[in-house]
Amino acid sequence: MPGRSTGARCEECARLDRAHSVAADTIADDPRPYHVYLAWFGPGMTKVGITALERGSARLLEQGAISFSWLGTGPLMAARRTEELLRAALRVPDRIPYADKRAVRSELPTSAAERAAEVQDLHARAVALPAWPESLTREPCQPVDHAAVFGLTDLPAAVGEVSDLVAGGVVSGRLVAAAGPDLHLAVEGGVVVVDTRLMTGWELVPVGGEGGELSVPVREFKRRDVSVQDGLF
């Protein structure tokens, strides 16, 4: 497997795994009810997604959503049609790259109200769309903020992210925040982000001493302009 694999599977097994995946649209007869949600990860980065009602907000925590609100509840295919509707009518993506999420976490607005503003605006636009699926029940906009849960208050800007793990490599530092699968660690020279999905399949042992050692490949952040999300405003 490549060192940058986040799923602990070779490419062939990963494709087989997605052959039985709701996310890949290969299970159309799932009888469970689903939530459609709007999730905000930073300025100009709001996405639409779905999650099984029984999972509650676990999916939003897993993705590192800073602020989110439910949009609707209903059968799987109605939830999928709503996703497509928002993508087509409002140009809302269903995916935000993790690299983009990581690069802005230290620059987020300071108040929960500011962090919820884009979700509230998009929610109002979404529920007003005329082609809303009849079997999907609209949910009121009630933003939930995760900034405190993730420890993002006064978060120092990260200088880069661990790109892959290597045999004998060391990642040691002081944990300053944890959002989704990402650990923000203070090490010598600044803060780096470790995607814990890289750890699957590795044998991990504790490191003694004061910490701060880093002897694995690190990739610098390549920031992009995310101040405006096309089609949202």
C-alpha positions as CSV (number, residue, x, y, z in Angstrom):
1,M,0.0,0.0,0.0
2,P,1.2,3.5,-0.7
3,G,2.5,5.4,2.4
4,R,-0.2,8.1,1.9
5,S,-3.1,5.6,2.1
6,T,-5.8,6.7,4.5
7,G,-7.9,3.6,4.3
8,A,-5.4,0.7,5.0
9,R,-6.5,-0.9,1.7
10,C,-4.8,-1.4,-1.6
11,E,-6.5,0.4,-4.6
12,E,-8.4,-2.8,-5.7
13,C,-9.8,-3.5,-2.2
14,A,-10.8,0.1,-1.8
15,R,-12.8,-0.1,-5.1
16,L,-14.5,-3.3,-3.8
17,D,-15.3,-1.6,-0.5
18,R,-17.1,1.2,-2.3
19,A,-19.1,-1.3,-4.2
20,H,-21.2,-1.6,-1.1
21,S,-21.3,2.0,-0.1
22,V,-24.2,4.5,0.4
23,A,-21.7,7.3,-0.4
24,A,-21.0,5.7,-3.8
25,D,-24.7,5.4,-4.6
26,T,-24.5,1.6,-4.8
27,I,-27.1,0.8,-2.1
28,A,-30.4,2.3,-3.4
29,D,-32.7,0.2,-1.2
30,D,-31.5,1.1,2.2
31,P,-34.7,1.4,4.3
32,R,-33.3,3.7,7.0
33,P,-34.3,7.3,7.2
34,Y,-31.6,9.9,6.4
35,H,-30.7,13.4,7.4
36,V,-29.6,15.9,4.8
37,Y,-27.2,18.5,6.3
38,L,-25.3,21.6,5.5
39,A,-21.8,21.7,6.9
40,W,-19.4,24.7,7.1
41,F,-15.6,24.3,7.3
42,G,-14.4,27.9,6.8
43,P,-15.2,31.0,4.8
44,G,-16.6,30.0,1.4
45,M,-16.5,26.3,2.3
46,T,-20.1,25.0,2.8
47,K,-21.1,21.5,1.6
48,V,-24.2,19.4,1.5
49,G,-24.2,15.8,2.6
50,I,-26.4,13.0,4.0
51,T,-26.1,10.7,7.0
52,A,-28.2,8.0,8.5
53,L,-30.6,9.4,11.1
54,E,-29.5,6.8,13.7
55,R,-25.9,8.2,13.5
56,G,-26.9,11.6,14.9
57,S,-24.2,14.2,14.4
58,A,-21.3,11.7,14.4
59,R,-20.7,12.2,10.7
60,L,-20.2,15.9,11.2
61,L,-17.7,15.4,14.0
62,E,-15.9,12.8,11.8
63,Q,-15.6,15.3,9.0
64,G,-14.4,18.2,11.2
65,A,-17.4,20.4,10.5
66,I,-17.1,23.7,12.4
67,S,-20.8,24.6,12.1
68,F,-23.7,22.6,10.7
69,S,-27.5,22.4,10.5
70,W,-29.9,19.7,9.4
71,L,-31.7,20.6,6.2
72,G,-34.2,17.7,5.9
73,T,-35.2,14.1,6.8
74,G,-36.5,11.4,4.6
75,P,-35.8,8.2,2.6
76,L,-32.3,7.7,1.1
77,M,-33.2,8.4,-2.5
78,A,-35.1,11.6,-1.5
79,A,-32.0,12.7,0.4
80,R,-29.9,12.0,-2.6
81,R,-32.2,14.0,-4.9
82,T,-31.9,16.9,-2.5
83,E,-28.1,16.7,-2.7
84,E,-28.3,16.8,-6.5
85,L,-30.8,19.7,-6.3
86,L,-28.5,21.8,-4.2
87,R,-25.5,21.0,-6.5
88,A,-27.5,21.9,-9.6
89,A,-29.5,24.9,-8.4
90,L,-27.1,26.5,-5.9
91,R,-23.8,25.0,-6.9
92,V,-23.1,23.6,-3.5
93,P,-20.4,20.9,-3.4
94,D,-20.8,17.6,-1.7
95,R,-17.1,17.4,-0.8
96,I,-14.5,19.8,0.7
97,P,-10.9,18.6,0.5
98,Y,-9.2,18.0,3.8
99,A,-6.3,20.1,2.8
100,D,-8.5,23.2,2.4
101,K,-10.2,22.5,5.8
102,R,-6.8,22.3,7.6
103,A,-5.4,25.5,6.1
104,V,-8.1,27.8,7.5
105,R,-8.8,26.4,11.0
106,S,-6.6,29.0,12.6
107,E,-8.3,31.9,10.7
108,L,-12.0,31.2,11.5
109,P,-14.4,34.0,12.7
110,T,-14.3,34.4,16.5
111,S,-18.1,34.1,17.2
112,A,-20.4,31.2,16.7
113,A,-22.9,33.5,15.0
114,E,-20.4,34.5,12.3
115,R,-19.4,30.9,11.8
116,A,-23.1,30.0,11.3
117,A,-23.9,32.8,8.9
118,E,-23.2,31.0,5.6
119,V,-25.1,27.9,6.7
120,Q,-28.2,30.0,7.7
121,D,-28.1,31.9,4.4
122,L,-27.8,28.7,2.3
123,H,-30.5,26.9,4.4
124,A,-33.0,29.6,3.6
125,R,-32.1,29.4,-0.1
126,A,-32.3,25.6,-0.1
127,V,-35.8,25.2,1.5
128,A,-37.2,27.8,-0.9
129,L,-36.3,25.8,-4.0
130,P,-39.4,24.7,-5.9
131,A,-38.2,21.2,-6.8
132,W,-37.9,20.0,-3.2
133,P,-38.6,16.2,-3.0
134,E,-42.1,15.6,-1.5
135,S,-41.0,12.7,0.7
136,L,-38.3,14.8,2.4
137,T,-39.4,16.8,5.5
138,R,-37.8,20.2,5.8
139,E,-35.9,20.8,9.1
140,P,-35.6,24.2,10.8
141,C,-32.2,25.9,10.7
142,Q,-30.6,25.3,14.1
143,P,-26.8,25.7,13.7
144,V,-24.5,23.6,15.9
145,D,-21.0,24.9,16.6
146,H,-18.0,22.5,17.1
147,A,-15.2,25.1,17.5
148,A,-15.0,24.5,21.3
149,V,-15.4,20.7,20.9
150,F,-12.4,20.7,18.6
151,G,-10.3,23.1,20.7
152,L,-10.0,25.7,17.9
153,T,-9.9,28.8,20.1
154,D,-6.7,30.7,19.6
155,L,-5.4,27.8,17.4
156,P,-1.9,28.6,16.0
157,A,-1.6,28.5,12.2
158,A,-0.3,25.1,11.0
159,V,2.8,25.2,8.8
160,G,2.1,21.8,7.1
161,E,0.7,18.3,7.3
162,V,2.3,14.9,7.7
163,S,2.1,13.4,4.2
164,D,2.9,9.8,5.0
165,L,4.3,7.6,7.8
166,V,7.6,5.7,7.5
167,A,9.1,2.8,9.4
168,G,11.0,4.1,12.4
169,G,9.6,7.6,12.0
170,V,8.6,9.7,15.0
171,V,5.7,12.1,15.4
172,S,5.8,13.7,18.8
173,G,4.4,17.0,20.0
174,R,1.8,18.8,22.2
175,L,-1.8,18.3,21.1
176,V,-3.4,21.8,20.6
177,A,-6.5,20.8,18.7
178,A,-8.4,17.8,17.2
179,A,-10.9,18.2,14.4
180,G,-12.3,15.2,12.6
181,P,-9.4,12.8,11.8
182,D,-6.8,15.6,12.2
183,L,-4.5,16.2,15.2
184,H,-2.9,19.6,15.4
185,L,0.5,19.1,17.1
186,A,2.9,21.7,18.3
187,V,6.4,20.6,17.4
188,E,9.7,22.4,17.0
189,G,9.3,24.9,14.2
190,G,5.5,25.3,14.5
191,V,2.2,23.3,14.3
192,V,1.8,20.4,12.0
193,V,-1.4,18.4,11.2
194,V,-1.5,14.6,11.5
195,D,-4.3,12.8,9.7
196,T,-5.0,9.8,12.0
197,R,-6.3,7.8,9.1
198,L,-2.7,7.3,8.0
199,M,-2.1,5.4,11.2
200,T,-4.3,2.4,10.4
201,G,-2.3,-0.7,10.0
202,W,0.8,0.7,11.7
203,E,2.2,-0.6,14.9
204,L,2.5,2.4,17.2
205,V,4.7,2.7,20.3
206,P,5.0,5.6,22.8
207,V,7.8,8.1,22.6
208,G,9.6,9.2,25.8
209,G,11.1,12.6,26.6
210,E,9.6,16.1,26.3
211,G,8.2,15.5,22.7
212,G,8.3,17.8,19.7
213,E,10.3,15.4,17.5
214,L,9.2,15.0,13.9
215,S,11.0,12.6,11.5
216,V,8.4,11.9,8.9
217,P,7.7,13.6,5.6
218,V,5.8,16.9,6.0
219,R,4.0,18.7,3.1
220,E,3.6,22.5,3.3
221,F,0.1,23.9,2.9
222,K,-0.8,25.3,-0.5
223,R,-3.4,27.8,0.4
224,R,-6.1,28.7,-2.0
225,D,-8.5,31.6,-2.0
226,V,-11.7,30.4,-0.3
227,S,-13.2,33.8,0.6
228,V,-16.0,33.3,-1.9
229,Q,-17.8,30.1,-2.8
230,D,-19.1,30.3,-6.4
231,G,-22.9,30.4,-6.6
232,L,-23.5,30.7,-2.8
233,F,-23.7,34.5,-2.6
